[in-house]
Amino acid sequence: MRLLLPLVLVASTLVSRAAAQDLSLPGPYLGAWRSVTVTRANSSTFTARLYYPGQSAGQNAPLDPSGAPYPAVSFGHGFLQPVDRYQSTLLHLATWGYLVIASDSESGLFPSHSNFALDMRQCLTFLEQSNTAPASFLYQAVDPTRFGMSGHSMGGGASILATAADPRVKALAKLAAAETNPSAVAQMAAITAPVSLISGSADSIVPVASNGLLMFNAGTAPKLLPVIQGGWHCGFEDVSTFGCDSGPLPRADQLALTRRLLTAFFNLHLKGDQSAWRHVWGPERDADPRVITTAASGITITPANPSSEAAGGMVAEVEVRVANTGPRASAYRVLVEDAAWPTSASPDLTPVLSPGAEAAVRVTTQVPFGFSSISTTALLTARSEADGATRAHTMLTVRRRCLADIDRNGTLSINDFVAFQNAFAAGSPDADADANGLLNVNDFVVFINAFAAGCS
């Protein structure tokens, strides 16, 4: 008789992986930029700086059409900060295949945060219109289904206001966002797109405790609060000016971390690049102690770190439960990565779960034949189908039980012989020592050999 178990455990060894591409370094494109004029709905205009993949690097270079249509990000500058203070970071995103448009408006002593948010949204409209205008150098080069928002300080707060009001925005990642008037904190609850509230622990101008943390607490999942340790407010800019703060982290290091965080987040949530998920929601996110992240994916997997065991040649199984702890309904794709032994999940796609609902998933592992005990681990994840990117993860462990340890007490003794005989008489799968689905004299031979080999 073949051993058929109803539940499924994912388990396997976390195999070594090739070094991931360093997202803090330039991407495959050349970074170019130019000034553009954006027209508001009332026919007034403002200038903006547009960064894009170019056929050559530098100002006014021709667009590189090879990766079009490109996702786009609207970026907001800080109070009294010109856009060129963010040049290296915005050009960096362009090298990774993004259009980044940064409004020059509201740069005076008395800016309107509401108007700035409107201009940031109008920048996206400019890209939409350019995409359909044959005379534009952006003709058919923009993907209007993949819009993001970003910004620093005042512009970070304005990006929150803009995202809350604009369903076109699919992802928001800002830098040390400042509270605005109207309140960016209050608007966080209206945002349904994934959010990354990148902050600096040594920021003395927009402290994370009174800005980023309040925004995180007010927002809904999926949301992230990555805090760059030693990061400071003006460390998000290429140069400092009068009134800036300073911090213990070198500017070059802070900018490199910022570029990595922005690129990984937008690659995952705007491009759907699944290779980036580990750096946003997965275990690699916390590998660098220079960034400490508070996260709420809106997904839970229980039990945490599940485990199971089976004798060699048998199937190990466990039931886990995937729960929707976010505010919106979604189905969840259950995935196993780094599995050394054959694994499967059933179902691998849950039904659509309303907030607070959960579903049972059975994960099984085919344990390789052998006498001795051995264990392996694997990464089990549940990915939201609502955005195709946000995940929860946990480590699973499966153990191949020592074949001769029939009574499962961890030691071999005469009791295991008695337990084997009783199992054989009862027709139990525990007596199927050769794992061929049949009970016969060969199982006695295999059991005796396994007993002689021990459990080391």
N, C-alpha and C positions, 0 to 999 in steps of 0.2 A: 504494500500500500504506500502510495506517494504521500509525503507530508505536505499538506496544503494548509497554510495559515491565513486567516482572513485579514490580518492587519499588515501594514507596511512600514518598515523602518528604513530611513536613509542613514547609511553609515559608510564611511570610507576614510582613507588616509588623506590628510591635506597634503597633496603632492606639491613638490617644488614648482614654482611658476617662473616664467621668464620675467626679467625685470621690466616693470611697466614703464611706458614712455613718460618722461618727465614733462608734465604739463606746465611747469613754470618756464620752460624753454620755448622759443618760437616754434610755431607749427609749420605746416608744409607750404604755406603761401607767403608772398611778400606783402609787407604792410604798407599801404598807401593811404593818403588822406587828401581831402580838398574841402574848401568852404562851399556851402550851399545856402540858398535863400528859401526859407519856408514861409508859406502864406497861410495865415490864420483864416478861420471862417468869416471874419469881419473884413477881410482883404488887407489887413495890416500884415507886416512881414517881420521876420527876425532872421538872423544868420545862425548857422549851426555848422559844426565840424563833422564831416562824414569820414569815417575810417572804413577801409574795405580791402579785400584781397586784390593786389595790383599785379599787372604784368611786369612792373618794376617797383622798387621801393621809392617812397618819397611823395612829395606833393604833386597832385594833378596827374599821377600816372594813370594809364588806361586800366580799366577794370579787367581782372582775370576772370573770364567766364567759365573756366573749366569746372568749377564746383557749384555753379549756380543751378537752381535758385538758392540763395543763402538765407539762413536765419538772421534776425536783426535784433539789436538791443538799443533801447533809448537810454541815454546816460545823462544824469543831472550833476552839475558842478556844485561845489560848496560855496558858502557865503563869501562873496568878494574874491572868489578864486576863478581865474580864467581857465578855460578848457585845456589849454596846453600844459597845465600842471599835471594832467593825467595822461599825457601823450604816450608814455611807454606802455601803460596798461591797456589803453584802448587800441594802440597799434598791435599789441600782443594778441588781443582777441581777433583782430583782423587777420593775423597770420594763421589763426585756427579756423578761418572760414566764416567769420561773422561780419555783418555790416553793423557798425556802431555809430549812432548819430547822437551828437552832444550839443544841445542848445546853448547858445551864448546869451540867451535872454535872462532877465532878472538878475543882473550882475551888479546892481547899484547898492547904495546903503539901505534902501527901504524896499526889499524885494517882496513880492506877493507870492506866497507859497502856493496858493490856489492857481494863480496864473502860470506859475512855473510848471505845475503838474499838467495843466492844460497844454502848455507848449511841448512838454515831453510826449504827450499823447499825439499832438499835432505832428510831431516828428515821425511817428509811425504812420500817420495818414500820408505824409509826404512820401514815404517809401512805398506805400500802397499805390499812390497815384503815379509815381515814377515807374513802377513796375509795369503799368499798363500804357505808358506813354511811349510810342515808338521813337520819339526824338530824344528821350532820356538815355543817358549812358547806363542807367539801371534797368532798362527795358528787359523784362522777363528774367531779371537777376535777383528778385526778392521773393522770399517765401512768406507770405502774409499769415500763414497758419503757424509760424514759429517765431513769435515775437516775445522778447523779454524786456525787463526793466532793470536798471541799475542806477547808482548814484552815490555820491559821497556827502556826508554831513547834511547840509540843507537839501542838497540834491537827493540824498538817500531818503530823507523824510518825504520829499516831494514825489519820489518814485513809489512810495507806499500809497500816497494819495492817488497817484495816477493809476496804479495797478488795481486799487480797490474799485475804481470807476470804469475800468476798461476790460471787458471780457476777452479782448484780443490777446492780452498778455498771458503767456503760458508759464512763465517763470520769473521770479524776482530775486536778485542777489545784490545787496547793497553794502556799502562800506561806511561803518560808523554813522549810521543814520541819526540825525538830530530830530527832536520833537519839533513839530511845525504848528502853524495856525492856519487852518483847522488842524486838529490833533491827528498826527500820524498813528499814535498809539491807539486811539479810538477806532481808526479805520482798519486796523489789522484784522479785526474780526470779520470784515467784509471780503477779505481776500481768499479766494479758493485755489489759486495757483500755488505750487511749491515755493517756499521762501527760504532764503539763506541770509541771515542777519550778521554778516561778518563784522567783527568788532575787535578792538585792541584792549588788552588788560590794563595798559598804562595810559590810556586816553584820559587826559585831564580836561579836555574841552567838551567832549561828549562822552562822559563816563558810561561804561557798559551797564552798570547797576541802575542808572536812572534813565537809560535810553534803550539800548538793545535788549536788555533783560525784560523791561516792561513791555516792549513790542513783542518779544517772544511769548511772554505769558498771556498777552491779549490776543494773539493769533490762534489760528486753528491748524491742525495737522493737514498736510505734511510741512514741518518747519524745522529749521536748524539754527543754532546759535554758535557758530565757530568763533572762538575767542583766541586771537593770536597773542601768545604770551610775550609780554614786553612790548607789544605793539602800541603805537601812539597815534594821535589823531592825524597829524601832518605826515606821518610815515606812510600814509596811503597816497601821497603826492610825490612827484618827482623832485621837487625842491620846496624848501620852507620859506615863509615870508614873515613879515612883522606880525606878532601876536600868536605865532605857532607854539606848540608845545614840543617836548622831546621825550624820548624814552630809551630804555636800555637796549632794545633790539635795533641793530643797524638797519638803516633805511633799505639797503639792497636786499637784506633778508626778508624784511616785511613785504616789499614789493614782490619778491619771488613767491612768497607764500600766498599773497593776494591773487596773483595771476594763476597759481595752481588751483586755488579754491574756486575762483570764478570760472576757469576753463572747465574743470571737472563738472561743476554744477550745470553749466549751460550745455556742455557736451551731452550730458545725460538727459536733461529735461527739455532741451530744445532740439537736439539732434537725434535723441533716442539711442545714443551710443552706449550699449549695455556694458562695454568694457570699463566705463567710468563709474558704475554703480558702487563698486567696492570702496572708492575714494570719497563717495558722497554719503552712502548709507551703510557701507559694509565695514569689514574688519580693518582694511588699510586706512580708513579715515582716521583712526586713533593711533596709528603707528608712529606718528611724528609728535613728540611731546611738546613741540612749540605751538601746537594748536589743540585746544581743549574744546570739544563740541558737546553741547546739549542738544538732544535730538528728540523729536516726536514724529514718528512716521505715520501714526494712526493705524498701525497694524501690530498685533502681538501673536507670538507663537508660544503655546504652552503644551507640555511643561518646558521650561528652559533647560537646555542641554540634555535632551532625552537620551536614553541609552537602552540597549537590548542585547541579547546574546542568543546563540544557537550553536549546536555542534557543527563540525565541518560537514559540508554537503547539504546542510539544512538551510531553512529560511529564517532569518531574524526579522522580527516585526515590532512596530510600536505605533500607537495612535497619538497624533498630535492634533491640536485644535488651533485653527486660524481665526482670529477675532478682528472685527472692524471696530477699532477704538477711535476712529475719526468722525467727522461730522457729515460725511457724504457716503452714499451707497457705492459699493464697488464689488466686483468679483476679484479673486486673487489667484495668480498662477503660482503653483508650488514647484520649486526648482531645487535640484541638488547639484552642487558643484564640488569638485575635488574628490569625487568618490572613487576609491581604489577598487571596490567590489561592485558588481552589478546591482543597481538600485532602481526602484520605481516608486511613484507616488500615485495613490488612487483616492479620490480623483485628483488629477494634476491641475484642474481648474475648479475652484469652488463656485457654487451658485452666487449670484449677486447678493451681497450681505448688506442689510441696512445697518446704520450705526448701532452698535451694541450687540449685533448678532455674531454668531460664530459657526464654524463648520468643522466637522471631523475629517481628518485626512489620514490615510493609512500609508505608511512608508515601509517598504520591505527591502532587505538586502539578502542576496544569495551569498552565503558564507562559503568560502572555498574549502574543499576537503582537506583534512589534516588532523593529526592526533593532538598536537599541543594547543595551548591557549594563545591567542594573539588578539590584539584589538586595533581598530582603525577609526578615524574620524572623518567626517564630511561636513560641508556647509549646507544647511537647509535654509532656504529663503522663501518668503511669500511676497510676490510682486503685485502691486496694485494694477489692475487692468484699466482703472479710471484714467491714469496718466501714463501707464506703461513703463514706469521708471522707479517709483518709490518702493522701497523694500524694507522688510524686517528680516533678521537673520538670527540663527542660533547654531551652535555646534552640536552635532550628533555623534555618539560613540556606539559602535557595535563590537561585540567581543565574540570571538570564536571560543566556545567553551571546550575545555579538555574533554575529548571524546569518552575517556574512561571514567570520568567523574560523574557517574550516573546519578548519585544522590545529591550532587551539586553543593557539597560542603567544603570544597576547595582542597581536599586531600583524598588520596587513593587508599582504600582499605578493603577488607573482606566484605564490608557493607555494600561496596559498589558491585561486587559479584552477585550478591543477593538481589540488589536493585535491578541489575541487568536481567537476571533470570525472571524476576517478577514482571518486568516490562515485556520481555519476550513472550511470557505466558499470556499476558493481557493483550498482546498485539499492539503494544504502544510504539509510536515512532521513535522513542528513546532507544529501542533495541535495534533499530535499523542502522547498525554501525557502518555498513558500507554504503549507505545512502542511495541504495538502488531501488527503493520502493517495495522490496520484498524482505520477509523475515525467513532466514534459513540458517544452516550450519555455518555458512561463511561469515555471518554476523558474529558468531562466537569467536571465530578465528581473528577477525578484525579487532574485536573488543579485547581479546587477550594480548594481541600485539600492541594495542594502544596502551593497555595497562602496563605492559613491560617497558614501553617507551617513556612513561611518566608524563607529567604535566608541565615540564619546564618549557 
